[in-house]
Amino acid sequence: MTIDGYTRTCGLIGNPVEHTLSPLIHNTLAKKFSHNLVYVPFHVDEEKIQAAVEGAYALNLLGLNVTVPYKSQVMEGLVQIDELAEKIGAVNTLVRMEGGFKGYNTDMPGLYRAMSSEGIQIEGQEIILLGAGGAARAVAFLCAAKNASKVYLLNRSIEKAQAVAGEVNAKTGKNVIYPMALSDYHQLPDQKFLAIQATSVGLYPDTERAVIEDEAFYHKIHTGYDLIYKPFHTRFMQHVKEQGGKAYHGLKMLLYQGIIAYELWNDIAVPEEMAAAVYEVLKEKIGI
């Protein structure tokens, strides 16, 4: 592409950002749409996050993504926050508007689109959710919003699971999140579940662990979805498949959260065939 005075800039702020795949997603989309747009990562120190947002607006940036550890902290400097992001308490996409940026959370809509593309339903499902950190908290909001019938939230710290369940149930007005200690997984009803793995256990380079190793647990899972995408086949996924279930990784979630951000910045809809083409570029990049 030719960079000139009309080129718009988007980017990613976080720490670290050196190994991000986001530029590949957005610059591939820009090329396919023939948009005069470039996307670059910006390493931002913690004490400079608000200055970075103000500077991005002053420099006429079209939009930003936000990654760890700033998804909550960045909300302080925004002129407007989308309702979903407000409930989740985390923003990962900033869209330029008059006077500043509006914050959105595209992680959860991205997960929903990724799961839907695989034919996985949340509506009416009984779900096991592993973890109670920021990612799991957002997934709990998604499950409640999309009318899951019941979500068993398992975490090592029962107190943290209780806090997340209480907050999500209160904010959504639905009593669907049930906290449990991770060690009590054997008390789950004897049936088949959709399970969403939202902890960092199994993330590269610690690839030989799963948050639960007992094969009896995985016998209860008809479909397992791991938010981790590196490695491509996690230990959690391996356990699910060994017990006869279907298993998926988080690369499509990464893809669709980026696509939704690109749609917000450019006020367009990305067709599914283009999303599939970008997905192939991502897989090639990580050696699949």
Salt bridges, closest charged atoms under 4 A:
GLU18 OE2 - HIS43 ND1 2.78
ASP45 OD1 - HIS43 NE2 3.83
GLU83 OE2 - LYS87 NZ 3.81
ASP107 OD2 - LYS71 NZ 2.71
GLU118 OE2 - LYS252 NZ 3.29
GLU167 OE2 - ARG137 NH2 2.55
GLU167 OE2 - LYS171 NZ 3.11
ASP206 OD2 - ARG209 NH2 2.78
GLU213 OE1 - ARG235 NE 3.34
GLU213 OE1 - HIS239 NE2 2.58
GLU242 OE1 - HIS239 ND1 3.95
GLU263 OE1 - ARG113 NH1 3.06
GLU280 OE2 - LYS283 NZ 3.31
